[in-house]
Amino acid sequence: MTAIVLAAAVGALFALGTFLLLRRDLIRVVWGLAIISQAANVYLLAMGGIAPATAESVPVLAGHGDHVPETADPLVQALVLTAIVIGFGMTAFALVLSYRVYEEHDTLDVTDLGDHE
């Protein structure tokens, strides 16, 4: 059941991001890129899965005796955390560039911006 919910959430995020990418407003295009990057992060976390932990794979759990809880793959979590930070920086930079485009051209319509050249 959890896999179905995660698949639906990832699919909905990708669909929403694609829908926003196809809009004429530059701000919506930026938000579409941000949503697609977050959908990719959710996908990676979902595919990382939960595995039974051993004292060799997670040294911190060595003193817990025979009952070692299940853990998620820490490598996937570290990569997704890095991707979230990079995605946040990219979104902030794209929004600042969008503001600069608005100051220069007085519009955020992508088709109008293409006609200004």
N, CA, C and O atoms as a GROMACS GRO file, in nm:
protein
  468
    1MET      N    1   0.082  -0.120   0.000
    1MET     CA    2   0.000   0.000   0.000
    1MET      C    3   0.086   0.126   0.000
    1MET      O    4   0.054   0.224  -0.068
    2THR      N    5   0.196   0.123   0.076
    2THR     CA    6   0.283   0.239   0.083
    2THR      C    7   0.348   0.267  -0.053
    2THR      O    8   0.366   0.383  -0.090
    3ALA      N    9   0.383   0.162  -0.125
    3ALA     CA   10   0.445   0.180  -0.256
    3ALA      C   11   0.349   0.247  -0.353
    3ALA      O   12   0.391   0.328  -0.436
    4ILE      N   13   0.222   0.215  -0.344
    4ILE     CA   14   0.123   0.276  -0.432
    4ILE      C   15   0.108   0.424  -0.401
    4ILE      O   16   0.098   0.506  -0.492
    5VAL      N   17   0.106   0.458  -0.273
    5VAL     CA   18   0.092   0.598  -0.233
    5VAL      C   19   0.214   0.678  -0.277
    5VAL      O   20   0.201   0.789  -0.328
    6LEU      N   21   0.334   0.623  -0.258
    6LEU     CA   22   0.455   0.691  -0.300
    6LEU      C   23   0.460   0.706  -0.452
    6LEU      O   24   0.501   0.810  -0.503
    7ALA      N   25   0.419   0.603  -0.524
    7ALA     CA   26   0.417   0.613  -0.671
    7ALA      C   27   0.318   0.719  -0.717
    7ALA      O   28   0.346   0.794  -0.810
    8ALA      N   29   0.203   0.726  -0.652
    8ALA     CA   30   0.103   0.828  -0.687
    8ALA      C   31   0.155   0.968  -0.655
    8ALA      O   32   0.134   1.062  -0.732
    9ALA      N   33   0.223   0.983  -0.541
    9ALA     CA   34   0.277   1.114  -0.504
    9ALA      C   35   0.386   1.159  -0.602
    9ALA      O   36   0.388   1.274  -0.643
   10VAL      N   37   0.475   1.068  -0.638
   10VAL     CA   38   0.581   1.102  -0.733
   10VAL      C   39   0.521   1.135  -0.869
   10VAL      O   40   0.563   1.231  -0.933
   11GLY      N   41   0.424   1.056  -0.913
   11GLY     CA   42   0.359   1.082  -1.040
   11GLY      C   43   0.287   1.216  -1.041
   11GLY      O   44   0.292   1.289  -1.140
   12ALA      N   45   0.219   1.248  -0.931
   12ALA     CA   46   0.147   1.375  -0.922
   12ALA      C   47   0.244   1.493  -0.922
   12ALA      O   48   0.217   1.595  -0.985
   13LEU      N   49   0.356   1.479  -0.852
   13LEU     CA   50   0.456   1.587  -0.850
   13LEU      C   51   0.518   1.608  -0.988
   13LEU      O   52   0.536   1.722  -1.031
   14PHE      N   53   0.552   1.498  -1.056
   14PHE     CA   54   0.606   1.512  -1.191
   14PHE      C   55   0.503   1.573  -1.286
   14PHE      O   56   0.538   1.655  -1.371
   15ALA      N   57   0.376   1.532  -1.273
   15ALA     CA   58   0.272   1.587  -1.360
   15ALA      C   59   0.252   1.736  -1.334
   15ALA      O   60   0.240   1.814  -1.428
   16LEU      N   61   0.248   1.776  -1.207
   16LEU     CA   62   0.231   1.917  -1.174
   16LEU      C   63   0.350   2.000  -1.222
   16LEU      O   64   0.332   2.109  -1.276
   17GLY      N   65   0.471   1.947  -1.204
   17GLY     CA   66   0.589   2.018  -1.250
   17GLY      C   67   0.591   2.033  -1.401
   17GLY      O   68   0.628   2.139  -1.452
   18THR      N   69   0.552   1.929  -1.473
   18THR     CA   70   0.546   1.937  -1.619
   18THR      C   71   0.441   2.036  -1.664
   18THR      O   72   0.462   2.113  -1.758
   19PHE      N   73   0.326   2.036  -1.596
   19PHE     CA   74   0.219   2.130  -1.628
   19PHE      C   75   0.267   2.274  -1.610
   19PHE      O   76   0.240   2.359  -1.695
   20LEU      N   77   0.338   2.301  -1.501
   20LEU     CA   78   0.388   2.436  -1.477
   20LEU      C   79   0.498   2.475  -1.574
   20LEU      O   80   0.510   2.593  -1.610
   21LEU      N   81   0.580   2.379  -1.617
   21LEU     CA   82   0.684   2.409  -1.714
   21LEU      C   83   0.627   2.454  -1.848
   21LEU      O   84   0.692   2.529  -1.922
   22LEU      N   85   0.508   2.410  -1.881
   22LEU     CA   86   0.447   2.443  -2.009
   22LEU      C   87   0.365   2.571  -2.007
   22LEU      O   88   0.301   2.605  -2.107
   23ARG      N   89   0.366   2.644  -1.896
   23ARG     CA   90   0.294   2.770  -1.886
   23ARG      C   91   0.373   2.882  -1.951
   23ARG      O   92   0.492   2.868  -1.979
   24ARG      N   93   0.306   2.994  -1.976
   24ARG     CA   94   0.372   3.109  -2.039
   24ARG      C   95   0.440   3.201  -1.937
   24ARG      O   96   0.528   3.278  -1.974
   25ASP      N   97   0.401   3.193  -1.811
   25ASP     CA   98   0.457   3.281  -1.708
   25ASP      C   99   0.592   3.226  -1.661
   25ASP      O  100   0.603   3.108  -1.629
   26LEU      N  101   0.692   3.311  -1.657
   26LEU     CA  102   0.827   3.268  -1.621
   26LEU      C  103   0.836   3.218  -1.477
   26LEU      O  104   0.912   3.125  -1.449
   27ILE      N  105   0.761   3.278  -1.387
   27ILE     CA  106   0.763   3.235  -1.246
   27ILE      C  107   0.708   3.093  -1.234
   27ILE      O  108   0.760   3.012  -1.158
   28ARG      N  109   0.603   3.063  -1.309
   28ARG     CA  110   0.547   2.927  -1.306
   28ARG      C  111   0.645   2.826  -1.364
   28ARG      O  112   0.650   2.711  -1.319
   29VAL      N  113   0.722   2.866  -1.462
   29VAL     CA  114   0.825   2.778  -1.518
   29VAL      C  115   0.930   2.747  -1.412
   29VAL      O  116   0.975   2.633  -1.399
   30VAL      N  117   0.971   2.848  -1.336
   30VAL     CA  118   1.070   2.827  -1.230
   30VAL      C  119   1.013   2.734  -1.123
   30VAL      O  120   1.082   2.643  -1.078
   31TRP      N  121   0.888   2.755  -1.083
   31TRP     CA  122   0.827   2.666  -0.984
   31TRP      C  123   0.811   2.525  -1.038
   31TRP      O  124   0.822   2.428  -0.963
   32GLY      N  125   0.785   2.512  -1.168
   32GLY     CA  126   0.778   2.379  -1.228
   32GLY      C  127   0.910   2.306  -1.218
   32GLY      O  128   0.913   2.186  -1.189
   33LEU      N  129   1.020   2.376  -1.243
   33LEU     CA  130   1.152   2.314  -1.228
   33LEU      C  131   1.178   2.272  -1.084
   33LEU      O  132   1.234   2.165  -1.059
   34ALA      N  133   1.138   2.356  -0.990
   34ALA     CA  134   1.159   2.324  -0.848
   34ALA      C  135   1.078   2.201  -0.807
   34ALA      O  136   1.127   2.116  -0.734
   35ILE      N  137   0.955   2.193  -0.855
   35ILE     CA  138   0.869   2.079  -0.819
   35ILE      C  139   0.922   1.951  -0.882
   35ILE      O  140   0.918   1.845  -0.819
   36ILE      N  141   0.970   1.958  -1.004
   36ILE     CA  142   1.026   1.839  -1.068
   36ILE      C  143   1.151   1.791  -0.994
   36ILE      O  144   1.172   1.670  -0.980
   37SER      N  145   1.234   1.884  -0.948
   37SER     CA  146   1.353   1.841  -0.874
   37SER      C  147   1.314   1.777  -0.740
   37SER      O  148   1.378   1.682  -0.697
   38GLN      N  149   1.211   1.829  -0.676
   38GLN     CA  150   1.165   1.766  -0.552
   38GLN      C  151   1.100   1.630  -0.577
   38GLN      O  152   1.111   1.539  -0.495
   39ALA      N  153   1.033   1.617  -0.691
   39ALA     CA  154   0.976   1.486  -0.727
   39ALA      C  155   1.086   1.384  -0.747
   39ALA      O  156   1.072   1.268  -0.708
   40ALA      N  157   1.196   1.425  -0.808
   40ALA     CA  158   1.310   1.335  -0.825
   40ALA      C  159   1.368   1.295  -0.690
   40ALA      O  160   1.409   1.180  -0.672
   41ASN      N  161   1.370   1.388  -0.595
   41ASN     CA  162   1.420   1.356  -0.460
   41ASN      C  163   1.330   1.256  -0.390
   41ASN      O  164   1.378   1.162  -0.328
   42VAL      N  165   1.200   1.274  -0.401
   42VAL     CA  166   1.105   1.178  -0.340
   42VAL      C  167   1.121   1.042  -0.404
   42VAL      O  168   1.115   0.940  -0.336
   43TYR      N  169   1.140   1.040  -0.535
   43TYR     CA  170   1.161   0.913  -0.606
   43TYR      C  171   1.286   0.842  -0.555
   43TYR      O  172   1.283   0.722  -0.530
   44LEU      N  173   1.396   0.917  -0.539
   44LEU     CA  174   1.520   0.856  -0.490
   44LEU      C  175   1.503   0.801  -0.349
   44LEU      O  176   1.552   0.692  -0.318
   45LEU      N  177   1.435   0.877  -0.263
   45LEU     CA  178   1.412   0.828  -0.127
   45LEU      C  179   1.325   0.703  -0.127
   45LEU      O  180   1.348   0.610  -0.050
   46ALA      N  181   1.224   0.701  -0.213
   46ALA     CA  182   1.136   0.584  -0.219
   46ALA      C  183   1.211   0.461  -0.269
   46ALA      O  184   1.186   0.350  -0.222
   47MET      N  185   1.302   0.480  -0.362
   47MET     CA  186   1.376   0.367  -0.417
   47MET      C  187   1.489   0.322  -0.324
   47MET      O  188   1.538   0.210  -0.335
   48GLY      N  189   1.531   0.411  -0.232
   48GLY     CA  190   1.636   0.375  -0.138
   48GLY      C  191   1.593   0.262  -0.046
   48GLY      O  192   1.673   0.176  -0.011
   49GLY      N  193   1.467   0.264  -0.007
   49GLY     CA  194   1.411   0.156   0.072
   49GLY      C  195   1.463   0.150   0.214
   49GLY      O  196   1.549   0.227   0.255
   50ILE      N  197   1.408   0.055   0.288
   50ILE     CA  198   1.448   0.031   0.427
   50ILE      C  199   1.505  -0.110   0.433
   50ILE      O  200   1.442  -0.206   0.388
   51ALA      N  201   1.623  -0.122   0.489
   51ALA     CA  202   1.691  -0.251   0.496
   51ALA      C  203   1.718  -0.288   0.641
   51ALA      O  204   1.731  -0.200   0.726
   52PRO      N  205   1.725  -0.415   0.669
   52PRO     CA  206   1.762  -0.454   0.805
   52PRO      C  207   1.905  -0.412   0.836
   52PRO      O  208   1.996  -0.437   0.758
   53ALA      N  209   1.923  -0.349   0.949
   53ALA     CA  210   2.054  -0.297   0.986
   53ALA      C  211   2.133  -0.401   1.064
   53ALA      O  212   2.076  -0.481   1.139
   54THR      N  213   2.260  -0.398   1.046
   54THR     CA  214   2.351  -0.482   1.124
   54THR      C  215   2.453  -0.391   1.190
   54THR      O  216   2.468  -0.274   1.154
   55ALA      N  217   2.523  -0.444   1.286
   55ALA     CA  218   2.624  -0.365   1.356
   55ALA      C  219   2.738  -0.328   1.262
   55ALA      O  220   2.807  -0.228   1.285
   56GLU      N  221   2.760  -0.407   1.156
   56GLU     CA  222   2.866  -0.376   1.061
   56GLU      C  223   2.826  -0.261   0.968
   56GLU      O  224   2.910  -0.179   0.932
   57SER      N  225   2.699  -0.256   0.930
   57SER     CA  226   2.657  -0.151   0.837
   57SER      C  227   2.634  -0.018   0.907
   57SER      O  228   2.657   0.088   0.848
   58VAL      N  229   2.589  -0.021   1.033
   58VAL     CA  230   2.567   0.102   1.110
   58VAL      C  231   2.640   0.085   1.243
   58VAL      O  232   2.583   0.028   1.337
   59PRO      N  233   2.762   0.133   1.254
   59PRO     CA  234   2.842   0.110   1.375
   59PRO      C  235   2.782   0.168   1.502
   59PRO      O  236   2.810   0.119   1.611
   60VAL      N  237   2.699   0.271   1.492
   60VAL     CA  238   2.638   0.332   1.610
   60VAL      C  239   2.546   0.232   1.680
   60VAL      O  240   2.527   0.240   1.801
   61LEU      N  241   2.488   0.141   1.604
   61LEU     CA  242   2.393   0.046   1.660
   61LEU      C  243   2.460  -0.078   1.717
   61LEU      O  244   2.391  -0.174   1.752
   62ALA      N  245   2.591  -0.078   1.729
   62ALA     CA  246   2.663  -0.197   1.776
   62ALA      C  247   2.629  -0.230   1.922
   62ALA      O  248   2.631  -0.348   1.959
   63GLY      N  249   2.599  -0.132   2.004
   63GLY     CA  250   2.573  -0.158   2.144
   63GLY      C  251   2.428  -0.191   2.177
   63GLY      O  252   2.394  -0.198   2.295
   64HIS      N  253   2.344  -0.210   2.080
   64HIS     CA  254   2.202  -0.234   2.104
   64HIS      C  255   2.168  -0.380   2.122
   64HIS      O  256   2.051  -0.414   2.137
   65GLY      N  257   2.264  -0.466   2.120
   65GLY     CA  258   2.238  -0.608   2.140
   65GLY      C  259   2.185  -0.674   2.014
   65GLY      O  260   2.224  -0.639   1.903
   66ASP      N  261   2.095  -0.773   2.035
   66ASP     CA  262   2.044  -0.850   1.922
   66ASP      C  263   1.936  -0.775   1.844
   66ASP      O  264   1.920  -0.797   1.725
   67HIS      N  265   1.862  -0.685   1.912
   67HIS     CA  266   1.753  -0.614   1.845
   67HIS      C  267   1.804  -0.484   1.785
   67HIS      O  268   1.816  -0.382   1.853
   68VAL      N  269   1.834  -0.489   1.656
   68VAL     CA  270   1.880  -0.371   1.584
   68VAL      C  271   1.767  -0.327   1.491
   68VAL      O  272   1.721  -0.407   1.410
   69PRO      N  273   1.723  -0.202   1.501
   69PRO     CA  274   1.609  -0.159   1.419
   69PRO      C  275   1.644  -0.149   1.271
   69PRO      O  276   1.761  -0.141   1.234
   70GLU      N  277   1.540  -0.148   1.187
   70GLU     CA  278   1.561  -0.131   1.044
   70GLU      C  279   1.597   0.015   1.017
   70GLU      O  280   1.546   0.106   1.083
   71THR      N  281   1.684   0.037   0.921
   71THR     CA  282   1.726   0.172   0.888
   71THR      C  283   1.719   0.193   0.737
   71THR      O  284   1.720   0.099   0.658
   72ALA      N  285   1.712   0.320   0.700
   72ALA     CA  286   1.718   0.354   0.559
   72ALA      C  287   1.864   0.368   0.518
   72ALA      O  288   1.952   0.386   0.603
   73ASP      N  289   1.888   0.358   0.390
   73ASP     CA  290   2.024   0.370   0.338
   73ASP      C  291   2.074   0.513   0.359
   73ASP      O  292   2.017   0.606   0.303
   74PRO      N  293   2.178   0.533   0.438
   74PRO     CA  294   2.225   0.670   0.465
   74PRO      C  295   2.286   0.738   0.344
   74PRO      O  296   2.287   0.861   0.338
   75LEU      N  297   2.338   0.663   0.247
   75LEU     CA  298   2.396   0.725   0.128
   75LEU      C  299   2.288   0.796   0.046
   75LEU      O  300   2.309   0.908  -0.002
   76VAL      N  301   2.174   0.731   0.031
   76VAL     CA  302   2.064   0.793  -0.043
   76VAL      C  303   2.016   0.919   0.029
   76VAL      O  304   1.990   1.020  -0.036
   77GLN      N  305   2.005   0.913   0.160
   77GLN     CA  306   1.962   1.030   0.236
   77GLN      C  307   2.061   1.145   0.222
   77GLN      O  308   2.020   1.260   0.210
   78ALA      N  309   2.190   1.116   0.223
   78ALA     CA  310   2.291   1.221   0.209
   78ALA      C  311   2.285   1.283   0.069
   78ALA      O  312   2.297   1.405   0.055
   79LEU      N  313   2.266   1.201  -0.033
   79LEU     CA  314   2.257   1.254  -0.169
   79LEU      C  315   2.132   1.338  -0.188
   79LEU      O  316   2.137   1.442  -0.254
   80VAL      N  317   2.020   1.295  -0.131
   80VAL     CA  318   1.896   1.372  -0.145
   80VAL      C  319   1.907   1.503  -0.067
   80VAL      O  320   1.859   1.606  -0.114
   81LEU      N  321   1.968   1.501   0.050
   81LEU     CA  322   1.986   1.624   0.125
   81LEU      C  323   2.071   1.724   0.046
   81LEU      O  324   2.041   1.843   0.044
   82THR      N  325   2.176   1.676  -0.017
   82THR     CA  326   2.258   1.762  -0.102
   82THR      C  327   2.177   1.816  -0.219
   82THR      O  328   2.189   1.933  -0.254
   83ALA      N  329   2.095   1.731  -0.280
   83ALA     CA  330   2.012   1.775  -0.393
   83ALA      C  331   1.909   1.878  -0.350
   83ALA      O  332   1.878   1.969  -0.427
   84ILE      N  333   1.856   1.866  -0.229
   84ILE     CA  334   1.759   1.964  -0.179
   84ILE      C  335   1.826   2.100  -0.164
   84ILE      O  336   1.770   2.202  -0.203
   85VAL      N  337   1.946   2.102  -0.108
   85VAL     CA  338   2.017   2.230  -0.088
   85VAL      C  339   2.053   2.292  -0.222
   85VAL      O  340   2.035   2.413  -0.241
   86ILE      N  341   2.102   2.212  -0.317
   86ILE     CA  342   2.135   2.265  -0.449
   86ILE      C  343   2.009   2.313  -0.520
   86ILE      O  344   2.011   2.416  -0.587
   87GLY      N  345   1.899   2.239  -0.507
   87GLY     CA  346   1.773   2.280  -0.569
   87GLY      C  347   1.720   2.409  -0.511
   87GLY      O  348   1.665   2.492  -0.584
   88PHE      N  349   1.735   2.428  -0.382
   88PHE     CA  350   1.692   2.553  -0.320
   88PHE      C  351   1.773   2.671  -0.372
   88PHE      O  352   1.718   2.776  -0.403
   89GLY      N  353   1.903   2.653  -0.384
   89GLY     CA  354   1.988   2.758  -0.438
   89GLY      C  355   1.954   2.789  -0.584
   89GLY      O  356   1.951   2.905  -0.624
   90MET      N  357   1.929   2.684  -0.662
   90MET     CA  358   1.893   2.704  -0.802
   90MET      C  359   1.761   2.780  -0.815
   90MET      O  360   1.748   2.868  -0.900
   91THR      N  361   1.664   2.746  -0.732
   91THR     CA  362   1.534   2.813  -0.736
   91THR      C  363   1.547   2.959  -0.696
   91THR      O  364   1.488   3.046  -0.761
   92ALA      N  365   1.623   2.987  -0.592
   92ALA     CA  366   1.643   3.126  -0.550
   92ALA      C  367   1.712   3.207  -0.660
   92ALA      O  368   1.673   3.320  -0.687
   93PHE      N  369   1.813   3.149  -0.723
   93PHE     CA  370   1.884   3.218  -0.830
   93PHE      C  371   1.792   3.242  -0.951
   93PHE      O  372   1.796   3.349  -1.011
   94ALA      N  373   1.710   3.143  -0.986
   94ALA     CA  374   1.618   3.157  -1.099
   94ALA      C  375   1.512   3.264  -1.070
   94ALA      O  376   1.473   3.338  -1.160
   95LEU      N  377   1.466   3.272  -0.945
   95LEU     CA  378   1.369   3.375  -0.911
   95LEU      C  379   1.430   3.515  -0.917
   95LEU      O  380   1.365   3.610  -0.960
   96VAL      N  381   1.556   3.528  -0.875
   96VAL     CA  382   1.624   3.657  -0.886
   96VAL      C  383   1.644   3.695  -1.032
   96VAL      O  384   1.626   3.811  -1.069
   97LEU      N  385   1.681   3.599  -1.116
   97LEU     CA  386   1.693   3.626  -1.259
   97LEU      C  387   1.559   3.665  -1.320
   97LEU      O  388   1.553   3.751  -1.408
   98SER      N  389   1.452   3.601  -1.275
   98SER     CA  390   1.318   3.635  -1.325
   98SER      C  391   1.281   3.779  -1.287
   98SER      O  392   1.222   3.851  -1.367
   99TYR      N  393   1.317   3.819  -1.167
   99TYR     CA  394   1.291   3.956  -1.125
   99TYR      C  395   1.369   4.055  -1.212
   99TYR      O  396   1.318   4.160  -1.249
  100ARG      N  397   1.493   4.020  -1.243
  100ARG     CA  398   1.575   4.107  -1.328
  100ARG      C  399   1.517   4.116  -1.469
  100ARG      O  400   1.518   4.223  -1.530
  101VAL      N  401   1.466   4.006  -1.520
  101VAL     CA  402   1.402   4.006  -1.652
  101VAL      C  403   1.278   4.095  -1.649
  101VAL      O  404   1.252   4.168  -1.745
  102TYR      N  405   1.203   4.089  -1.540
  102TYR     CA  406   1.084   4.173  -1.529
  102TYR      C  407   1.122   4.322  -1.525
  102TYR      O  408   1.053   4.405  -1.584
  103GLU      N  409   1.229   4.355  -1.456
  103GLU     CA  410   1.273   4.494  -1.451
  103GLU      C  411   1.316   4.544  -1.590
  103GLU      O  412   1.292   4.660  -1.624
  104GLU      N  413   1.380   4.458  -1.666
  104GLU     CA  414   1.429   4.498  -1.798
  104GLU      C  415   1.317   4.507  -1.903
  104GLU      O  416   1.314   4.600  -1.983
  105HIS      N  417   1.225   4.411  -1.901
  105HIS     CA  418   1.129   4.398  -2.010
  105HIS      C  419   0.984   4.428  -1.970
  105HIS      O  420   0.896   4.430  -2.056
  106ASP      N  421   0.957   4.451  -1.844
  106ASP     CA  422   0.822   4.478  -1.793
  106ASP      C  423   0.722   4.368  -1.823
  106ASP      O  424   0.602   4.394  -1.831
  107THR      N  425   0.768   4.247  -1.839
  107THR     CA  426   0.679   4.133  -1.859
  107THR      C  427   0.750   4.005  -1.816
  107THR      O  428   0.873   3.997  -1.816
  108LEU      N  429   0.670   3.906  -1.778
  108LEU     CA  430   0.722   3.774  -1.747
  108LEU      C  431   0.667   3.669  -1.842
  108LEU      O  432   0.688   3.549  -1.823
  109ASP      N  433   0.597   3.713  -1.946
  109ASP     CA  434   0.541   3.623  -2.046
  109ASP      C  435   0.654   3.573  -2.135
  109ASP      O  436   0.726   3.652  -2.196
  110VAL      N  437   0.670   3.442  -2.142
  110VAL     CA  438   0.781   3.384  -2.215
  110VAL      C  439   0.772   3.414  -2.365
  110VAL      O  440   0.874   3.437  -2.430
  111THR      N  441   0.651   3.414  -2.420
  111THR     CA  442   0.638   3.442  -2.565
  111THR      C  443   0.670   3.589  -2.596
  111THR      O  444   0.730   3.619  -2.700
  112ASP      N  445   0.631   3.679  -2.506
  112ASP     CA  446   0.666   3.820  -2.526
  112ASP      C  447   0.816   3.841  -2.514
  112ASP      O  448   0.873   3.923  -2.587
  113LEU      N  449   0.880   3.770  -2.425
  113LEU     CA  450   1.025   3.782  -2.409
  113LEU      C  451   1.098   3.733  -2.532
  113LEU      O  452   1.203   3.786  -2.567
  114GLY      N  453   1.044   3.633  -2.599
  114GLY     CA  454   1.104   3.583  -2.722
  114GLY      C  455   1.091   3.681  -2.836
  114GLY      O  456   1.175   3.682  -2.926
  115ASP      N  457   0.987   3.765  -2.834
  115ASP     CA  458   0.964   3.864  -2.939
  115ASP      C  459   1.052   3.988  -2.922
  115ASP      O  460   1.069   4.064  -3.017
  116HIS      N  461   1.108   4.010  -2.802
  116HIS     CA  462   1.188   4.130  -2.776
  116HIS      C  463   1.324   4.125  -2.844
  116HIS      O  464   1.390   4.228  -2.855
  117GLU      N  465   1.367   4.010  -2.888
  117GLU     CA  466   1.498   3.998  -2.950
  117GLU      C  467   1.495   4.057  -3.085
  117GLU      O  468   1.597   4.058  -3.154
   0.00000   0.00000   0.00000
